[in-house]
């Protein structure tokens, strides 16, 4: 079974949640110990997150990591696209040009259009949910809560019908 987000993105979310809770920052060891994560893998993710502008790092005895921007300014789409180097629901979704993937039936595929619409809708949800929405307890007026209520109240068959209509 595959997942929409990789272990790397899961770890990135854990790191960001820890640093959100500890506004003064935190060390790699502290984060790894809290969640029982591999320190080597975590170090690579921390480095990548600094390079991509999600975190700042400080060396020295009081060194560690902190959020580079407020959690309310980072949405799930930005994080997932950065950590996954472009995220696609299927091989053919999310590409600007058809030749960017190697699907042999792309010209006659009956589900390509509907799957692309679903992909776009998922990313619209990701664009509308910030890290602050994820890390706060859900409030009835938050974007995250309204998205959850839509997803929970819409039967899957209605979503598929709406997408294919």
SULGITA-V951400 format. One record per helix or strand of 3 or more residues. SS is the DSSP state (H for helix, E for strand). FROM is the first residue (numbers start at 0). TO is the last residue. If there is no record, write none. Layout:
ss: [SS;SS]
from: [FROM;FROM]
to: [TO;TO]
This chain:
ss: [H;H;H;E;E;H;H;H;H;H;H;H]
from: [6;27;38;54;63;70;75;97;111;130;142;155]
to: [20;34;50;57;66;72;83;99;127;134;152;163]
